[in-house]
Amino acid sequence: MNKASIYGMTLDQLTAWLSERGHRKFRAAQVWDWLYRKRVTAFTDMTDVHPECIAVLEEHFVIQTLTEHVKQESADGTIKFLFKLVDGNLIETVLMKHKFGLSVCVTTQVGCNIGCSFCASGLLPKSRDLTSGEIVEQIMNVQLHLDQAGQEGKVSHVVVMGIGEPFDNFENLSDFLRVIKDHKGLAIGARHITVSTSGLADKIIEFTDSDMQVNLAVSLHAPNNELRTRIMKINRAIPIEKLMEAIQYYWDKTNRRITLEYILLKDVNDHREQALELAELIGDNKHLANVNLIPYNPVDEHSQYQRSEQESIRAFYDTLKKQGVSCSVRLEHGTDIDAACGQLRSKQIKESKPAGPGRIAAG
């Protein structure tokens, strides 16, 4: 049986776990400091931790469970990592360099069951959730890459927008957020963390009540049920009315802004009338919404969709602005590598499958 990742423990959980085994409270703080401040990769490197404590940690936990499988580097500094898990599954993690700092996009599931018709992440169905430790370790591996490359700075921002639906892995997501926010560890500010959901209304309410203080983004992509159902099958189960009720609950309780993600698909959802519908949908909450317009990264398997023309993007943006809606066009990163989320993973899995009857080998 594989040992669990030590990164899956919050400081409180680690303190309680060690206390149950007869170790004093300060031992957990020592271990925590070695993990997140000194960033060691072996328990034996924790030189001031008592040997008995080291022994019990080694018996039950490991520090590294992910191995680098593929790494793609873009001319703009973006790096996409394809990590292999202990069970052989592959996940994607992306490092993006901004003027405001270093941002990492993490994955929360192996595959995705949401099934958005334009998305590379959903090409392969979900096989399992990631543990909280596997999610944290993505950030730690990126940070170790930066350390080993001699690059100054630390990961300062996190977006939970990789493969999978984060709110479908809510408990592990919550522990992950507690770990990376802890001021004694990575100390990533809550306002520097954004979680994106495809619109699980009940979980938006639970997230609101958890008072995590991190930013929320919702993948909307259409302003009405007919269109959203066509491109996002989740809308059949959770129509826009129910989703907007959950968003309203968030607004009422937190008075914080939500980012509404809107991917622009040529001649599908990028017309002026749809921009007007979107403004109407937001209604009186324009001061609490920011629409993030996303130029589409084409995916071979979804050839029915193409990127909107620049004129259409500009017209959509201008229409929203004239209606008093705050909006922006997402700055693109890694366009010279497999930019779409899930694209690298899907390609690697496809190419690794042997040719057989009725199958043509990739490449």
C-alpha positions as CSV (number, residue, x, y, z in Angstrom):
1,M,0.0,0.0,0.0
2,N,1.3,3.4,-1.0
3,K,2.2,5.8,1.9
4,A,0.3,9.1,2.0
5,S,1.8,12.4,1.1
6,I,2.8,14.5,4.1
7,Y,1.7,17.5,2.2
8,G,-1.9,16.3,2.7
9,M,-1.8,17.3,6.4
10,T,-2.8,20.7,7.7
11,L,-0.7,21.9,10.6
12,D,-3.5,21.2,13.0
13,Q,-3.9,17.7,11.6
14,L,-0.2,17.0,11.8
15,T,0.0,18.4,15.4
16,A,-2.9,16.1,16.5
17,W,-1.4,13.1,14.6
18,L,2.0,13.5,16.3
19,S,0.5,14.2,19.7
20,E,-1.5,10.9,19.5
21,R,1.9,9.2,19.1
22,G,3.5,10.8,22.0
23,H,5.3,13.7,20.3
24,R,5.1,17.2,21.7
25,K,3.3,20.0,19.9
26,F,6.4,21.9,18.8
27,R,7.6,18.9,16.7
28,A,4.8,19.5,14.2
29,A,5.9,23.1,13.8
30,Q,9.5,22.0,13.2
31,V,8.4,19.5,10.5
32,W,6.2,22.2,9.0
33,D,9.1,24.6,8.8
34,W,11.3,22.1,7.1
35,L,8.6,21.2,4.6
36,Y,7.5,24.6,3.5
37,R,10.2,27.1,4.5
38,K,13.4,25.0,4.0
39,R,11.7,22.8,1.4
40,V,13.5,19.6,2.1
41,T,12.7,16.5,0.1
42,A,13.7,13.8,2.7
43,F,12.6,13.4,6.3
44,T,16.3,12.7,7.2
45,D,17.2,16.2,6.2
46,M,15.2,17.6,9.1
47,T,18.3,17.7,11.3
48,D,16.8,19.2,14.5
49,V,13.7,16.9,14.6
50,H,14.0,14.0,17.1
51,P,15.0,10.6,15.4
52,E,11.9,8.9,16.8
53,C,9.7,11.5,15.2
54,I,11.5,11.1,11.9
55,A,11.0,7.3,12.1
56,V,7.3,7.5,12.7
57,L,6.9,10.0,9.8
58,E,8.9,7.8,7.5
59,E,6.8,4.8,8.5
60,H,3.5,6.5,7.4
61,F,4.3,9.3,4.9
62,V,6.4,10.3,1.9
63,I,7.4,13.7,0.8
64,Q,7.5,13.2,-2.9
65,T,4.8,11.3,-4.8
66,L,4.9,13.1,-8.2
67,T,7.5,12.7,-10.8
68,E,8.1,15.0,-13.8
69,H,7.0,13.2,-17.0
70,V,7.1,16.1,-19.5
71,K,7.9,19.7,-19.3
72,Q,7.1,22.3,-21.9
73,E,8.6,25.8,-21.8
74,S,7.1,28.7,-23.7
75,A,8.9,31.7,-25.1
76,D,6.9,33.9,-22.7
77,G,8.2,32.0,-19.6
78,T,5.2,29.9,-19.1
79,I,6.0,26.3,-18.1
80,K,3.6,23.4,-18.4
81,F,4.4,20.4,-16.3
82,L,3.0,16.9,-16.9
83,F,3.4,15.0,-13.6
84,K,3.1,11.3,-13.1
85,L,1.3,10.1,-10.0
86,V,2.2,6.9,-8.1
87,D,-0.6,5.0,-9.8
88,G,0.7,6.0,-13.3
89,N,-1.9,8.7,-14.0
90,L,-0.9,12.0,-15.5
91,I,-1.9,15.5,-14.4
92,E,-1.0,19.0,-15.6
93,T,0.3,21.9,-13.7
94,V,1.2,25.3,-15.2
95,L,3.6,28.0,-14.0
96,M,2.8,31.5,-15.3
97,K,5.0,34.6,-14.9
98,H,3.2,37.9,-14.4
99,K,4.3,41.4,-13.5
100,F,2.6,40.9,-10.1
101,G,4.3,37.6,-9.3
102,L,4.5,33.9,-10.0
103,S,1.2,32.1,-10.5
104,V,0.6,28.3,-10.5
105,C,-2.5,26.6,-12.0
106,V,-3.2,23.3,-10.3
107,T,-5.3,20.3,-11.2
108,T,-7.7,18.7,-8.7
109,Q,-8.9,15.5,-10.5
110,V,-7.6,12.8,-12.9
111,G,-9.8,13.6,-15.8
112,C,-13.1,15.5,-15.7
113,N,-16.8,14.4,-15.9
114,I,-18.2,17.9,-16.5
115,G,-18.0,17.3,-20.3
116,C,-17.9,20.9,-21.6
117,S,-18.0,20.4,-25.4
118,F,-15.1,22.8,-26.1
119,C,-12.7,21.6,-23.5
120,A,-9.6,19.4,-23.7
121,S,-9.8,18.5,-20.0
122,G,-13.0,16.5,-20.5
123,L,-11.7,14.4,-23.4
124,L,-10.8,11.8,-20.8
125,P,-13.4,11.0,-18.1
126,K,-12.6,11.3,-14.4
127,S,-10.9,8.3,-13.0
128,R,-10.3,9.6,-9.4
129,D,-10.0,12.7,-7.2
130,L,-6.5,13.9,-6.3
131,T,-5.7,13.9,-2.6
132,S,-5.0,17.2,-0.9
133,G,-1.4,16.2,-0.7
134,E,-1.2,15.6,-4.5
135,I,-2.6,19.1,-5.0
136,V,-0.2,20.8,-2.6
137,E,2.7,18.8,-4.1
138,Q,2.1,20.4,-7.5
139,I,2.9,23.8,-6.0
140,M,5.9,22.4,-4.1
141,N,7.3,20.8,-7.2
142,V,7.0,24.0,-9.1
143,Q,8.7,25.9,-6.3
144,L,11.5,23.3,-6.2
145,H,11.9,23.8,-9.9
146,L,12.4,27.5,-9.4
147,D,14.8,26.9,-6.5
148,Q,16.9,24.4,-8.5
149,A,17.0,26.7,-11.5
150,G,18.4,29.5,-9.3
151,Q,15.4,31.7,-10.0
152,E,14.5,34.1,-7.3
153,G,11.0,34.5,-5.9
154,K,8.3,32.1,-4.7
155,V,4.9,31.1,-5.9
156,S,2.7,34.0,-4.9
157,H,-0.6,33.3,-6.6
158,V,-2.6,30.1,-7.1
159,V,-5.5,29.4,-9.5
160,V,-7.5,26.2,-9.1
161,M,-8.4,25.9,-12.8
162,G,-6.6,22.9,-14.0
163,I,-8.1,19.5,-15.0
164,G,-11.3,18.5,-13.1
165,E,-14.0,20.3,-11.2
166,P,-12.6,21.5,-7.9
167,F,-15.9,21.6,-6.1
168,D,-16.4,17.9,-7.0
169,N,-13.4,17.2,-4.8
170,F,-14.5,19.6,-2.1
171,E,-13.0,18.1,1.1
172,N,-9.5,17.7,-0.4
173,L,-9.8,21.1,-2.0
174,S,-10.6,22.6,1.4
175,D,-7.6,21.0,3.1
176,F,-5.3,22.1,0.2
177,L,-6.5,25.7,0.7
178,R,-5.8,25.6,4.4
179,V,-2.3,24.2,3.8
180,I,-1.2,26.8,1.3
181,K,-2.8,29.7,3.2
182,D,-1.1,28.8,6.5
183,H,1.1,31.8,7.5
184,K,3.7,29.4,9.0
185,G,4.1,27.6,5.7
186,L,3.7,28.8,2.1
187,A,1.7,31.8,3.4
188,I,-0.1,32.4,0.1
189,G,-2.6,35.2,0.7
190,A,-6.3,34.2,0.4
191,R,-6.8,37.2,-2.0
192,H,-4.1,35.7,-4.2
193,I,-6.0,32.4,-4.6
194,T,-8.8,31.8,-7.0
195,V,-11.0,28.7,-7.3
196,S,-13.0,28.1,-10.5
197,T,-16.1,26.0,-10.7
198,S,-18.3,25.1,-13.7
199,G,-21.3,25.9,-11.5
200,L,-22.0,23.4,-8.8
201,A,-24.6,25.5,-7.1
202,D,-24.8,23.5,-3.8
203,K,-21.1,23.6,-3.4
204,I,-20.9,27.4,-4.1
205,I,-23.2,27.8,-1.1
206,E,-21.0,25.4,1.0
207,F,-17.9,27.3,-0.1
208,T,-19.6,30.6,0.8
209,D,-20.4,29.2,4.3
210,S,-16.8,27.9,4.8
211,D,-15.5,31.5,4.8
212,M,-12.3,30.6,3.1
213,Q,-11.8,34.2,1.9
214,V,-10.3,33.1,-1.4
215,N,-11.6,34.4,-4.7
216,L,-14.3,32.6,-6.7
217,A,-14.6,32.3,-10.4
218,V,-17.6,30.7,-12.3
219,S,-17.3,29.2,-15.8
220,L,-20.5,30.7,-17.3
221,H,-19.7,30.8,-21.1
222,A,-23.3,31.5,-22.1
223,P,-26.1,33.9,-21.0
224,N,-29.1,31.6,-21.4
225,N,-30.1,28.0,-20.8
226,E,-30.5,27.0,-24.4
227,L,-26.9,28.0,-25.4
228,R,-25.3,27.0,-22.2
229,T,-26.8,23.5,-22.3
230,R,-25.5,23.1,-25.8
231,I,-21.9,23.8,-24.8
232,M,-22.0,22.7,-21.2
233,K,-23.9,19.6,-20.3
234,I,-23.9,20.5,-16.6
235,N,-26.5,23.1,-17.4
236,R,-29.1,20.3,-17.8
237,A,-28.8,19.4,-14.1
238,I,-28.0,22.9,-12.8
239,P,-29.7,25.5,-15.1
240,I,-28.7,29.2,-15.0
241,E,-31.5,30.2,-12.7
242,K,-30.2,27.8,-10.0
243,L,-26.6,28.8,-10.6
244,M,-27.5,32.5,-10.3
245,E,-29.3,31.9,-7.0
246,A,-26.1,30.4,-5.6
247,I,-24.1,33.3,-6.9
248,Q,-26.6,35.7,-5.4
249,Y,-26.2,33.9,-2.0
250,Y,-22.4,34.4,-2.3
251,W,-22.9,38.1,-3.1
252,D,-25.3,38.7,-0.3
253,K,-23.2,36.9,2.3
254,T,-19.7,38.1,1.4
255,N,-20.2,41.3,-0.6
256,R,-17.2,40.1,-2.7
257,R,-16.8,40.1,-6.4
258,I,-17.0,37.0,-8.6
259,T,-15.2,36.5,-11.8
260,L,-17.6,35.2,-14.5
261,E,-15.5,33.2,-17.1
262,Y,-16.7,33.5,-20.6
263,I,-14.9,31.7,-23.4
264,L,-15.5,33.2,-26.8
265,L,-16.4,30.8,-29.5
266,K,-16.7,32.1,-33.1
267,D,-20.3,32.5,-34.2
268,V,-21.6,30.5,-31.2
269,N,-21.7,32.8,-28.1
270,D,-19.8,35.9,-29.3
271,H,-22.6,38.1,-30.7
272,R,-23.7,41.5,-29.4
273,E,-27.1,40.2,-28.4
274,Q,-25.5,37.6,-26.2
275,A,-23.4,40.4,-24.5
276,L,-26.6,42.3,-23.8
277,E,-28.2,39.1,-22.4
278,L,-25.1,38.6,-20.1
279,A,-25.4,42.2,-18.8
280,E,-29.1,41.6,-18.1
281,L,-28.3,38.4,-16.3
282,I,-25.9,40.1,-14.0
283,G,-28.5,42.8,-13.4
284,D,-28.1,45.0,-10.4
285,N,-24.9,43.2,-9.2
286,K,-22.6,44.8,-11.8
287,H,-20.4,46.2,-9.1
288,L,-19.8,42.6,-7.8
289,A,-19.0,40.9,-11.1
290,N,-16.1,40.9,-13.5
291,V,-16.5,39.1,-16.8
292,N,-13.3,37.5,-18.0
293,L,-13.4,37.1,-21.7
294,I,-11.2,34.2,-22.8
295,P,-9.9,33.8,-26.4
296,Y,-10.4,30.1,-27.3
297,N,-7.4,27.8,-27.7
298,P,-8.6,25.4,-30.5
299,V,-8.6,21.7,-29.7
300,D,-8.3,19.1,-32.5
301,E,-11.0,16.9,-31.1
302,H,-13.4,19.9,-30.9
303,S,-13.0,21.1,-34.4
304,Q,-16.6,22.5,-34.5
305,Y,-15.3,25.5,-32.4
306,Q,-13.0,28.2,-33.6
307,R,-11.5,31.3,-31.9
308,S,-13.6,34.4,-32.2
309,E,-12.2,37.1,-34.5
310,Q,-10.5,40.1,-32.8
311,E,-13.3,42.4,-34.0
312,S,-15.9,40.2,-32.3
313,I,-13.9,40.1,-29.1
314,R,-13.6,43.9,-29.1
315,A,-17.3,44.4,-29.9
316,F,-18.4,42.0,-27.1
317,Y,-16.1,43.8,-24.7
318,D,-17.3,47.2,-25.7
319,T,-21.0,46.2,-25.4
320,L,-20.5,44.9,-21.9
321,K,-18.6,48.1,-21.0
322,K,-21.4,50.3,-22.3
323,Q,-23.8,48.3,-20.1
324,G,-21.7,49.1,-17.1
325,V,-20.2,45.6,-16.7
326,S,-16.6,45.4,-15.6
327,C,-14.8,43.1,-18.0
328,S,-11.3,42.1,-19.2
329,V,-9.8,40.0,-21.9
330,R,-7.6,37.3,-20.5
331,L,-3.9,37.7,-21.2
332,E,-2.7,34.6,-23.0
333,H,0.2,32.5,-21.8
334,G,2.0,29.6,-23.4
335,T,0.4,29.9,-26.9
336,D,3.4,28.3,-28.5
337,I,3.0,25.1,-26.4
338,D,-0.1,22.9,-25.7
339,A,-1.9,25.8,-24.2
340,A,-5.4,24.5,-23.7
341,C,-6.0,22.9,-20.3
342,G,-5.7,19.1,-20.6
343,Q,-4.3,19.2,-24.1
344,L,-0.8,18.0,-23.2
345,R,-2.1,15.2,-21.0
346,S,-4.6,14.0,-23.7
347,K,-1.9,14.1,-26.3
348,Q,0.6,12.1,-24.2
349,I,-2.0,9.4,-23.3
350,K,-3.0,9.1,-26.9
351,E,0.6,8.8,-28.1
352,S,1.4,6.2,-25.5
353,K,-1.4,3.8,-26.6
354,P,0.0,1.0,-28.9
355,A,-1.5,0.6,-32.3
356,G,-3.8,-2.3,-32.6
357,P,-6.7,-3.6,-34.7
358,G,-8.7,-0.5,-35.8
359,R,-6.3,1.9,-34.1
360,I,-3.7,4.1,-35.9
361,A,-0.6,4.9,-33.9
362,A,-0.2,8.6,-33.1
363,G,2.5,10.5,-34.7
